[in-house]
Amino acid sequence: MTLLIFLAYLAVVGVGYTLKYLNLSHLREHGRTVPPEFEGVVDPVLLGKISDYTVENSRFGLLESVVDNLVLLAFLFLGLLGAYDQWVSSLSESFLLNGVLFVVILMLAQTVMGVPFSLYRNFRIENKYGFNTMNLKLWITDLLNGLAIGTVLSSVMVVAALWLVTWSPGWWWLWVWLFFLAFGVFMMYISPYVIEPLFFKFEPVMVEGLEARIRVLMEKAGLKVSRVFQVDASRRSRHSNAYFTGIGKVKRIVLFDTLLQQMTQDEVLAVLAHEVGHWKKRHVLKRIVLTEAMAFCGLAIAFRLVQGEWLPGLLGIPAASFFAKVVVLGFLASIVMFPLTPLFSYLSRRDERESDRYAADLTGDPGAMASALVKLSKENLSNLHPHPLYAAFYYTHPPVVERIRSLKQEARSQ
């Protein structure tokens, strides 16, 4: 059985790498052709830069993935998980403390492993293509802040979940599910006030007249927003974005200063209208419901599976603690869930198309959304020629050329 699981994981990895190879091959074949939707905006020189950026990022991502997979396979199949489990168990007799140590040490190890890749990506690749604007001091500060936040939040969640396991041995899976649900909602409330300000400086929108136009747009959509902010994203990168954060009365609109520099007010409004579409069409709620339904089923199944002593034997481990069993279950779940990836990607792309249509209707200007997407793709050096199979499997948004073509057709029909 151990061999079958090992081969199943290799098959999953092999499918992923094959799709990445197809995507790069497709780009090499078509990457010098400017799509009609980008004529006059992207010239052959810029298109070559886009292709080079995509290829370099993809190759480096492939290298990082190979290293991660080799470490994971060694940890799971060469006895390292069992040895690590025994070592952590020897540190304390407390079930809760052992659980926290088990998770936090693994998280720290994963962070340390990712440091050289993050440094190379930010200070080599992103620098080379003109995106990175952060210095080493800021990068280290972000790393330490992220590690501190992750450690605190992970510790709280682990302690609470394991306490529920000991408090209600027969129903812990239900109480843990309810706790994670409540904790997630709680984080949506406090994140705009506690976590996000650690990474960004929030200030009122500086573009004259834009906030008033945003509020008019939100009122037209029937959506109440507490504040509209811009953040100093340009301190770290020239990539641009905009997003909604928070929930209920603390819902905010956040605009990257890079976005405000690159776009007209009509284009900014179109981007925000797209995000509004996700709220009005209940995409956010539907995703939460789907995620929580899967978590509910997953925890119910996990409760049954961790009862037996046979689970660690699937990976050749003679015995394992509760925490190690959860790691084994997570690994098996990644194999089982992989075939569902294209389904989840399809559902996400469907929502994105619906939000594009909503934005066009709300603003009455589908051309503004189309031009915004052109600028976003140009400024972020987005791949304009993804392989159809790769896009169908992994893309959570429709390929940008398809989105622009659809919006322009809608503009012509008005």
Secondary structure, DSSP 8 states (H G I E B T S, - for coil): -HHHHHHHHHHHHHHHHHHHHHHHHHHHHHTTS--GGGTTTS-HHHHHHHHHHHHHHHHHHHHHHHHHHHHHHHHHHSSHHHHHHHHHHHH-S-HHHHHHHHHHHHHHHHHHHHHHHHHHIIIIIIHHTT-B---HHHHHHHHHHHHHHHHHHHHHHHHHHHHHHHH-TTTHHHHHHHHHHHHHHHHHHHHHHHTGGGT--EEE--STTHHHHHHHHHHHHT---SEEEEE-GGGTBS---EEEES-GGG-EEEEEHHHHHHS-HHHHHHHHHHHHHHHHTTHHHHHHHHHHHHHHHHHHHHHHHTTSSSTGGGGT-S---HHHHHHHHHHHHHHHHGGGHHHHHHHHHHHHHHHHHHHHHHHS-HHHHHHHHHHHHHHHT--S---HHHHHHH-SS--HHHHHHHHHHHHHH-
